[in-house]
Amino acid sequence: MPAVPPVPPGLYAITGARFELTWGKCLRHSVPVEAATPESAWEGLQRLGWTPYKMYALCPTCAKDPPDVDKDAAEAKRARKRR
C-alpha cells in the first residue's frame, strides 16, 4: 500500500487562514478549519474524524463503511439486473 501523503488531495485553502477538504466518493465537504499550514489543517481534520485512505481522506461517514471494490462491483451488477 502506498504511503499516505502528508496532505491528501482535495484539501484546499479558502478565505483567510482556513482550509476545507472534499472527499471524492460522496463529495462531502469538511467544516472549514483554521490553520497556518495545510499540514496542520489535515491534523485538525483528523481530530474531527477524517481518516487517511490510500492517497485520499475518508469523511467520517464513509469511514464507518470504507470503500470496497468487490462490494461496489456487486451492487453495480445488481443495479444493472434490475433494469
Buried (B, 14 or more C-beta within 10 A) or exposed (E): EEEBBEBBEBBEEEEEEEBBBBBEEEEBEBEBBEBEEBEBBBBBBEEEEBBBBEEBBBBBEBBEEEEEEEEEEEEEEEEEEEE
